[in-house]
């Protein structure tokens, strides 16, 4: 009976040793995969942070352009209103016989000032729209870069994964 017990213990010891040897190489195989995954996560996080930064800059740029456009439009309207006020004042100062002619001149000046204000407003809006398009392009490029980094990271992790 002691021989049987001794044989069982020896076979168990050999089995444990063989098992330990077969799992030892598997542990180092997992290390490159884990390392690749950590590296991929870091790259993806960095890309996402960069994308967020580009988005924030683009949004700030658009907001600044919109504010500037509104200021230009307000200035143009104020200039037109000033011209209109001066024109009406000249009409009021004109003699009774010259009022018709002064009124016609005033209408002409007012129309010209309104046209100038409209032109400035349209240019300001066009400039703001141009900035919006550029910002949209910047955002799209950043998103594309992030997508590329994610795909590259997934491929690296897949390549580093141990095959069975």
C-alpha positions as CSV (number, residue, x, y, z in Angstrom):
1,X,0.0,0.0,0.0
2,X,2.9,2.3,0.7
3,X,4.2,1.7,-2.8
4,X,0.8,2.6,-4.3
5,X,0.7,5.8,-2.3
6,X,4.2,6.7,-3.2
7,X,3.5,6.0,-6.9
8,X,0.4,8.2,-6.7
9,X,2.3,11.0,-5.1
10,X,5.1,10.8,-7.6
11,X,2.7,10.9,-10.6
12,X,0.9,13.9,-9.1
13,X,4.2,15.7,-8.6
14,X,5.2,15.0,-12.2
15,X,1.8,16.1,-13.4
16,X,2.1,19.4,-11.4
17,X,5.6,20.0,-12.8
18,X,4.5,19.4,-16.3
19,X,1.4,21.6,-15.9
20,X,3.6,24.4,-14.3
21,X,6.0,24.2,-17.3
22,X,3.2,24.5,-19.8
23,X,1.6,27.5,-18.1
24,X,4.8,29.4,-17.6
25,X,5.3,30.2,-21.3
26,X,1.6,31.3,-21.4
27,X,2.2,34.0,-18.8
28,X,4.9,35.8,-20.9
29,X,2.7,35.6,-23.9
30,X,0.0,37.5,-22.1
31,X,2.4,40.3,-21.1
32,X,2.9,41.6,-24.7
33,X,-0.8,41.5,-25.3
34,X,-1.4,43.5,-22.1
35,X,1.4,45.8,-22.9
36,X,-0.1,46.4,-26.4
37,X,-3.5,47.0,-24.9
38,X,-2.2,49.5,-22.5
39,X,-0.3,51.3,-25.3
40,X,-3.4,51.2,-27.5
41,X,-5.6,52.7,-24.7
42,X,-3.0,55.4,-24.1
43,X,-2.9,56.3,-27.8
44,X,-6.7,56.3,-28.1
45,X,-7.0,58.5,-25.0
46,X,-4.5,60.9,-26.4
47,X,-6.3,61.1,-29.7
48,X,-9.6,61.7,-28.0
49,X,-8.2,64.4,-25.9
50,X,-6.7,66.0,-29.0
51,X,-10.0,65.8,-30.8
52,X,-11.8,67.4,-27.9
53,X,-9.2,70.2,-27.9
54,X,-9.6,70.8,-31.6
55,X,-13.4,70.8,-31.1
56,X,-13.2,73.4,-28.4
57,X,-10.9,75.6,-30.4
58,X,-13.1,75.4,-33.4
59,X,-16.2,76.2,-31.4
60,X,-14.4,79.2,-29.8
61,X,-13.3,80.4,-33.3
62,X,-16.9,80.1,-34.6
63,X,-18.3,82.0,-31.6
64,X,-15.7,84.7,-32.0
65,X,-16.5,85.1,-35.7
66,X,-20.2,85.3,-35.0
67,X,-19.7,88.0,-32.3
68,X,-17.5,89.9,-34.7
69,X,-20.1,89.6,-37.5
70,X,-22.8,90.9,-35.2
71,X,-20.6,93.9,-34.2
72,X,-20.0,94.7,-37.8
73,X,-23.7,94.5,-38.7
74,X,-24.6,96.7,-35.7
75,X,-21.9,99.3,-36.7
76,X,-23.3,99.3,-40.3
77,X,-26.8,99.8,-39.1
78,X,-25.7,102.6,-36.8
79,X,-23.8,104.3,-39.6
80,X,-26.9,104.1,-41.8
81,X,-29.1,105.5,-39.0
82,X,-26.6,108.4,-38.6
83,X,-26.8,109.2,-42.3
84,X,-30.6,109.0,-42.1
85,X,-30.7,111.4,-39.2
86,X,-28.5,113.9,-40.9
87,X,-30.5,113.7,-44.1
88,X,-33.8,114.3,-42.3
89,X,-32.2,117.2,-40.4
90,X,-31.2,118.8,-43.7
91,X,-34.7,118.3,-45.0
92,X,-36.1,120.0,-41.9
93,X,-33.7,123.0,-42.4
94,X,-34.4,123.4,-46.1
95,X,-36.6,126.3,-47.3
96,X,-40.2,125.6,-48.1
97,X,-39.5,125.7,-51.9
98,X,-36.5,123.5,-51.6
99,X,-38.1,120.8,-49.4
100,X,-39.0,118.6,-52.3
101,X,-35.5,118.6,-53.7
102,X,-33.9,118.2,-50.3
103,X,-36.3,115.3,-49.6
104,X,-35.2,113.6,-52.8
105,X,-31.5,114.1,-52.0
106,X,-32.2,112.7,-48.5
107,X,-33.9,109.6,-49.9
108,X,-31.0,109.0,-52.2
109,X,-28.5,109.3,-49.4
110,X,-30.6,107.0,-47.1
111,X,-30.9,104.4,-49.9
112,X,-27.1,104.6,-50.5
113,X,-26.4,104.2,-46.7
114,X,-28.8,101.3,-46.4
115,X,-27.2,99.6,-49.4
116,X,-23.8,100.1,-47.8
117,X,-25.0,98.7,-44.5
118,X,-26.6,95.7,-46.2
119,X,-23.3,95.1,-48.1
120,X,-21.3,95.2,-44.8
121,X,-23.8,92.8,-43.1
122,X,-23.6,90.3,-46.0
123,X,-19.8,90.4,-46.0
124,X,-19.7,89.9,-42.2
125,X,-22.1,87.0,-42.4
126,X,-20.1,85.5,-45.3
127,X,-16.9,85.7,-43.2
128,X,-18.6,84.1,-40.2
129,X,-19.9,81.3,-42.5
130,X,-16.4,80.8,-43.9
131,X,-15.1,80.4,-40.4
132,X,-17.9,77.9,-39.6
133,X,-16.9,75.8,-42.6
134,X,-13.2,75.8,-41.6
135,X,-14.1,74.8,-38.1
136,X,-16.3,72.0,-39.4
137,X,-13.4,70.8,-41.5
138,X,-11.0,71.0,-38.5
139,X,-13.5,68.9,-36.4
140,X,-13.9,66.3,-39.2
141,X,-10.2,66.0,-39.6
142,X,-9.7,65.5,-35.9
143,X,-12.5,62.9,-35.7
144,X,-10.9,61.1,-38.7
145,X,-7.5,61.0,-36.9
146,X,-9.2,59.7,-33.8
147,X,-10.9,56.9,-35.8
148,X,-7.6,56.0,-37.5
149,X,-5.8,55.8,-34.1
150,X,-8.6,53.6,-32.7
151,X,-8.4,51.3,-35.7
152,X,-4.6,51.2,-35.5
153,X,-4.8,50.5,-31.8
154,X,-7.3,47.6,-32.3
155,X,-5.0,46.1,-34.9
156,X,-2.0,46.4,-32.6
157,X,-3.9,44.6,-29.8
158,X,-5.1,42.0,-32.2
159,X,-1.6,41.4,-33.5
160,X,-0.2,41.1,-30.0
161,X,-2.8,38.7,-28.8
162,X,-1.5,35.1,-28.4
163,X,-2.8,32.7,-31.0
164,X,-4.2,29.3,-29.9
